Amino acid sequence: MRRTDLSVINNSLKWGVWLYFILLIFEGALRKWVLPGLATPLLVVRDPIAIWLIYTSWNKNLLTLNFFIISMAFVTFLSVCFSLIFGHGNLSVAIYGARILVIHFPLMFVIGKIFYREDVEKMGRILLLIAIPMAILIGLQFYSPQSAWVNRGVGGNMEGAGFSGAMGYFRPPGTFSFTIGNVMFFNFVSCFVLYFWITEAKINKLVLIGSTIALIASIPLSISRTLLFSVAIVLLFSLISVVSKPKFLLRMILSIIVLTLLILVLSETTIMQTSMGAFTNRFENASTGEGGVGSSLFNRFFGAMIDALVNTNDVPFFGYGIGMGTNVGAMLITGKAQFLFAEWEWLRIVGEMGFVLGVLIILIRFSFCSFIFFKSLKFLKKGDLLPWLLLGSGLVIIIQGQWAQPTILGFSTLIGGLILASSQSINNSFKLNQNKK
């Protein structure tokens, strides 16, 4: 196949990735405001796009099998079989659970193959542009009653989409179905904000300043400790990059000065003072209830992971069945959306698949994270920050993010793919497999 033909195919696939990105950001808006009557099928609206991208890439020899894809597919196949024989026995539930691992996980490698570094930077610029109206929207949701149109829930639910926060204020979801989408979005935004401040990559400075203000404002407006912790991790990755490459030190200092000044200015406004009060109140109450900030952090990121490995003796050897731990799987089985045995990811995986297969899935995810960690570190040593900062945004959710939740799954898939893609330049990445003439 000629290079020009491959370029046409690759461009059409790129549009598919962009559509996946757009649907990820605005899927909740469709389910809440535009097409509330189709809220349930829209839950998997990105799946056909993912299937098409994988099928076309495979058909055109743009996607090659590797250890991660093969092992994930094999373990998932075994789990589906065991689920039907020894577990819940529901084929629809098994398929819904399997799609997470055999559709969205391989999509990371598709994105990494067809996107170039230039595409990743372009997506970053678009993301920062979207962040500005997104911050305005969550501000409106924060100060509006749950009965307001901006707070309407999935399917047009008039009770509102906000989750309980503090001081009578609710955690806003933005354009997403639930507040976790807002957290994932601004976590994603944070890595590009820091990237464009620290490096010399081109971006409109007004957009960069506006998106920086939006990021700062989003933390108290979200009333979410998870967002604060996530942004802190990205900031930590940026500080590590400065230590390893002192050439970024001056721009990092400038970035910190700008961020500090913006925080000081915003903290003087009534809007931010109110949201900061609610955020601080929730932070203090939740941390006190969980034994302090240190204990809260440990339980949030490691507690459930440890429980999945040492406190699952009552789980059947083959598990309860893949897909049963998702809300949709529970709905299909019991008629009610709920967490049947676990909300946290590793506990869900072991509960669905049993200890042996569950741990294998966890190890595959951990191995993939190790792969992209060392890959990103190699580029960081060469002075390339982009893969490293994206890793700061995606590392935790790829290892132990709740993939049963479609929005978290979408961001994990997208960020994982962009980490792989960010190491490719359009000038040196045309290494696609040739079809026989």
N, C-alpha and C positions, 0 to 999 in steps of 0.2 A: 504494500500500500504506500502511495506517495505521501510525502510530508504534508503537502497541501490538503490531501484528503483527511489525514489524521488531524490536522489543525481544525478542519470543519467539524469533525466528530467531537474533538476535544472542546470546542467552543459551545456546541450544543449541550454537552455534559456540564460545562461550567454554568450554563443557565439553569440547569437542574439543581445544582448546588445552591445557586442564588435563590431559587424558588423555595428550597428547603429552609434556607435562612429566613426568608420573608415570612413563610408560614410559621416558623418557630416563634418569631417575634409577635405576629399578629393572629395566631391561631385562637388565642383566648378572646380577642376582640370579636372574631367571627362567632365564637360560641356564646358570647355574652350579649352583643349588641347588634350584629348584622344578621346572623342566621341562627337565632337561639333555638329554633325548632329542629335544627340539625346538630345540636350540641354533642350528642353521643357519637355519630359517625365521624364528626370533625375531630374527635379525640385521636384518631389514627390517620388524619388527613395527609401526614408526611410519609406514611408507609408506602403508598404507591410510587411516590417520587423516589424513595430510597430503593425500592425494588427495580424500578426502571433504570436508575443509575448503575446498580450492580449488574443487572442483566446486560445492558448495553456495553458496559466496560468489559465484562467477561466475553461477550460475543465478539468484540473488536480487539481482543487480546491486550487490553489496557490494564486488566486486573489479573494478577498472578496469585496463586495460592501460596500461603506461607504457614509457618508453624502456628501462629495465633489464630488464623481463620480456620485451619483444618482442625486443630484441637478444640476450639470453641464449638464448631459444628458437630464434631464427633460426640463430645460430652452432652451437648444439647439433644442430639438424636437419642442417645441412651436414656436421658432423662424423660423424654417424651414417651418412649416405649415403656419405661418403668411406671410412669404416671398413669398410663392407660391400663396396665396390668395390675399394679399393686396400689396405685394411688387413687385419685379422684375419679378416674375413668372418663373424664369429659374431654372430647377431642377439641372442642372450641376453646376451652380454657387452656389446654396444652399448647395449641397453636398461638394463642395470644401471648403466652409466656415465652414461647420459643422465639417469636419474632424479635424480641429484644436482643437476643444473642446472635441470631443468624441473618438479620437484616441490618440493624443499626450498627452493630459492632463492625462488620466488614465494610460498612460505608465509610468508616474512618480512613481505610486504606484507599478507597476510591477517591475521596477528597484529596488525600495526600498525593495521589497519582496525577490528577487532572488539574489541580490548582497549582499555581506558581506563587512565588514570594510576592510578586506584584499584585496578584489577586488577593492575597491575604491582607496586604497593606490597604488595598482599595476597600475591602470589607471593613477594615478597622476604621477608615475615614467615614464610611457610611454609618457605621455603628455609633461613632461619636456624634454624628449629626442627629441621629435618632434619639440619642441620650438627652438632648436638650428638651424637646417636647415631652419626652417620657417623664422627666423630672417635674415638669409643669403639671402633667396629668396626675402623678402620685401626690403632688401637693394639693390638687383639687380634691382627690379622693380622701386625703388625710383630714381635710377641714370640712368635708361634706358629710351629711348623715348617710347612713347605710341605705336609706330609701331613695337617695339621689340616683339619677340615671348613670352617672360615672361609676357608681359603686354597684351597679346591677350585677347579679351573679350569673353563673353558667346556666344556660337555658332561659335567661330572662328572670332568674330568681330575684324577687323583690326584697328578700331578706338581706341582700348584699353579699359581696364577695370578700369583704375585709375579714381578717382574723383578729381575735382579741389581742390588744396591745397593752396600753397602760393609760391611766388617767382619763378613761372614757374614750380614747382614740383607738382606731383600728389600724392594723397593718395593711397598707394598700397593695393591690396586685398589679397596678399599671395596666398594660394591655393584655396581661396574662390571666389565665383562669384562676390561679391562686397566687398567694404572696410569694411563694418560692420562686416563681418565674421572675419577679421583680428582683429578687436577691441574685439569681443566676445572671440576669442581664447586666446589672451594675458591677458584679464581680468580673464579668467579661469586659465591660467597658474600662475597668481600672487598669488592666494590663496594657491596653492601647493608649490610654491617657499617659501613663508613665513612659511607654515606648516613644511616643511622639515628643514628649518633653525632653527625654534623655538623649535621644539620637537626633540625627539631622534629616530624618525622613520628612518628606514634604507633606504639609497639611496647612490648611487655612488657619492662621493663628486665632482668629475670632472664634472659629469652631472649636479649636483646642481649649481656649479659655472658657467658652460657654459650656463645653462638655465637662471640664474640670469642676466648674461651679455646680453643674448638675450632679456629678459624682459625690461631691462633698455634701450637697443638700440631701441626696438620696439616703444617706446613712441614718440620720435622725428621723427623717420622714418615714423610712421603712420600719422603724421601731424593731429592727432585726439585729440580734447579736451575731447571727450567722453571716450577714453581710459585712459587719465590722471585722469579724475574724477572717473572712475571705479576702477582703481588701488588704488586711494586715499581712496575710501570707504573700500576696503579690508584691507588696511594698518590701517585704523581707527578701524576696527573690531579686528585686531591683537593687537592694543594698548589697547583696552578695555579688551581683554583677559588677558593682563599683569596686568592691574589694579585689575581685579577680582581674579587673581591667580598669586601672586608675584613670585612663583617658576619659572615662565617663564622669569623673569626679566633679569637674566644674559644672557640667550641665545638671548633674544630680543636685548639687548645692543650690543652683538656680531654681530647680524644680521645687525643692523643699521651701525655699524662700517664697516663691509664688503661692504654693499651697498654704503656707502659714498665713500670708497676708489675706488670701481669700477666706480662710477660715475665720480670721479675726474680723473681717468686714461682715461676713454673713452672720456671725454670732451676735452682732449688734442689732440685727433686724428682728422685729417682733415675730415674724413667721418662723424663723429658725429658733428663736428662744423657746417658743411653745413646743415645737417638735423635739428640741433638745431636752426639754424638761420631761416629756413623755418617754423619750428614749432612755434617759438616765434612770428614770423611775423603774422602767421595765428591767433594765440591766441590773440594777441594785436588787430588786425583788427576786428576780430569777436566780441571780448568782448566790444570794443569801439562802434561798431555798435549796440550792444544789451544793452548798458548802463552800462558796467562794468562787472567784474567777478561775483559779487554777483547777479546782475540782470540776467546775462546769466544763472547762475546755477538755479535760481528760475524759470525762464521761461522754461528751458530745462526739469526740473523734475516735476514742479508743475503747470506751466501755462496752458498747454493743459488739465491737469487733472481737473483743476478748470473750464475751458471753457466747458468741457464735461458735467458738472453738472449744470452750470448756463447759458450757452449761446447756447443752442440747442433747442430753442423754435420753430424753423422752421422745425424741424425733425418730420415726421409723427409719430403718436402714435405707430404704429407697425414697424416703421423704413422703410428704403428703401429696406431691404432684406439682409439676412445673406450672406456673401461672396462677396457682391457688392463692399465693400471697399478695397478688395485686388486687386493687379495688374492683377492677372489671371482672377478674376471675371470681372474686367473692360474690359479685352481683349475679354472675351466671350460675353459680352454685347455690347460693342462699337467697338470692333476690334482694340483697342489701349490700351496698358498697361499704366495705369495712376491712380492717386488717384482721384476718382470721387468726394469725398466730404471731406476727411480728411486723413492726413498721420499719425498723432499721435494716439496711441492705444485707449485711452478711448474715444476720439472723433469718431474713426472708429466704436467702439463697439456700442455706443449709436446711431450713424448714421445708422448702419445696423439693429439693433434690436429694436430701439425705446428707450425712456427713461427708462421705467419700467424694461423690460427684460435686457437692457444694464446695468443698475445699479445693477441688480441681479448678472450678470456675474462678474462685477467688485467686488461686495461684496464676491462672492465665491472665487475669486482669492486672495482678501485681507484676507479672513478667513483662507485660506490655508497657506498664508504667516505667519499669526499670529500663526498657529499651529506649523509650522516648526521653527518659531522664539523661542517659549517657549520650544520646544523640544531640540533645539540646545543650548539654555541657560541652560537647566537642565544638559546637558552633560558638558558644559563649567564649571559649578560649581563643577563638579566631576574631573576637570582637563583634559577634553578631548576637544582639540581645533578643530578637523577636521570638525565636523558638523557646528561649529560656523564660521570658515573661509570660508567654502563653501557657507554658508548663505550670507556672505559679498559679494561673487561673484555673487550670484543668486537672491538676494532679490529684487533689482530694476527691473530686467527683468521679474521676475515672476509676480510682481505687475502690472507694466505698460510697459513692453517690447512689441515691435511691433510683436506680434505673427503672423500677416499676412505675415511677411517676413520669409521664411522657415528656414534660418540659425539661426535667433534669436529664433524662435520656437524650433529648435533642441537643442540649448544650454540651453534654459530655461527648456525643458523637461529633458535633461540629468542631469543638475545640481540639479534640484528639486528631481529627483530620487536618486542621490548620497547623498543628504542631509539626506534623509530617510534611505538609506542603510548604511551610515557611522556610525550609532549608533548600527549596528549589528555586532557581532563577530561570526566567524564560530564555536566557541565553545559553544555559548549560543543562537544562533538564529535559531536552527532547531525546529521551531514551526509551521511547515506547517500542514494544515488540512489533516486529514486522510480520504482516500476513504473507503467506505464500502468494506469489503472483499467479 
